[in-house]
Structure formats: structure tokens, C-alpha cells
Amino acid sequence: MIEIQNLTKEFGPLRVVDSITFTVKKGEVLGFLGPNGAGKSTTMKMLTGFLAPTAGKARICGHDIESEPMQAKRKLGYLPEGAPAYTDMTPAAYLDFIADIRGLSGATKAARIAAVVKQVHLDQVLHQPIETLSKGFKRRVGLAQAIIHDPEVLVLDEPTDGLDPNQKFEVRQLIRSMAKDKAIVLSTHILEEVEAVCTRAIIIAKGKVLFDGTPEALSARGPLDEVFRKITTGDRVAAS
């Protein structure tokens, strides 16, 4: 459902993403990990069509994100870094707007808005301007817009960023509940998140894939913080 082939991004002389290749199947939750500046967000922006690659291809459900952007994005839900939104809108107005853009109408639209509001627990702030919300509630609004059209592919950049422990638990439960019918990629720097929700992990550093395997295979190599220490000092971690 997700195909990335030799994806590369250069900013002038700086190569931020260096010929990354991987696929994600239906039912997989892929944890995309790496230290700050590893190239995680840049890869996600190319996968979702927000940034053009220097080289390589990205496909969503068989549709090339550059040559077939509309077809690809119909299958895609994306929570960007920072969860940007129209802050003068309320969550109710914003989700109504996003549902219109996604082609939902009538009873279907009303049902989907009600469902995602319940899923991400937005009831108490539904009619409050987004600019007045806490970081955690803004993140929930971003997650709600990403899933409102029930996409087959979800790309989530730091989905639990800014949430308190209870909220993180709820979001992780939501991701697990959706995983069976979707392909999900989530970037995170929270190591416990990999063990909590992911069926697979990719670790990148300096734009290169250093590990691709199950969380169990990763943890078998020692404590995750030690694995990360090795990565940041340039050691390669082989997948089994």
C-alpha cells in the first residue's frame, strides 16, 4: 500500500534523504525512528506530496504521488509535524471544511465527523477557536482531520507529541484499533511508542536506513537507547 523506491532529497549540497527504499503492507504499523535531523519528516513530506523528491519514487496504493497526486491523496491521511490548522476556526467548523474537501456530504459527512470527534475526544472543545486550544487538543484536531475520510494509508508525524500520558495511551489505542485495515507509518522519537503500537521499525540516521525489522528483533539487540547511541556514533545495526 506504500512503496518508496530510492527516495532522495537534496537541499543544495546537503543530502537529507539518501536513496531510501521500503514498502508497507496492509495491517502494518511502521515506526519510523531516528535522531533529530535524520530525515524522518522530509521523507514523510515526500511520501505525502508536500515536497518534491530530488530522485526516486513514492506510491500510495499504486498511485505515484507526483504523476497521480489526486488519486494518491484520496487514499491518504496525513498528520504533519506541528498539526497546522486554520486557528480562527473551531474544531467543528474545521472538520466540516475538511470533510467537504474530502468529498463527504449529507449523512455520511455528519456520521464521520461525529465518529472522529468521539474517537479523539474533542467533544469538550468542539466549539472553541483552535487558537485557544492546548497543544494536546490541537494535536487531536490534526489527527481527526487525518482520519475523517477513513483513508487506507495513514502517515502520522509524531502523533502523540504534546499529549499527556493518558492522551498518549488513548491515541496509541486508536492507532492499534485502525491498524488491521490500513497501512500506517508513524514517526517518533519516543522509543516506548515502537513497542506499544508498531509491528515493524525502521531506523534512519543521516538520511540512510540503518535498521528494518520487527520491534522484537530490535530489542533483541539490547536496550533501545543503546541502539540509538550506536546509531548516532555511526555504528550500523543489522536487521535479522
Buried (B, 14 or more C-beta within 10 A) or exposed (E): BBBBBEBBBBEEEEBBBBBBEBEBEBEBBBBBBBBEEBBBBBBBBBBBBEBEBBEBBBBBBEBBBBEBBEBBBBBBBBBBBBBEBEEEBBBBBBBBBBBEEBEBEEEEBEEBBEBBBEBBBBEEBBEBBBEEBEEBBBBBBBBBBBBBBBBBBBBBBBBBBBBEEEBBEBBBEBBBEBBEEBBBBBBBBBBEBBBBBBBBBBBBBBBBBBBBBBBEBBBEBEEBEEBBEBBBEEEEBEBE
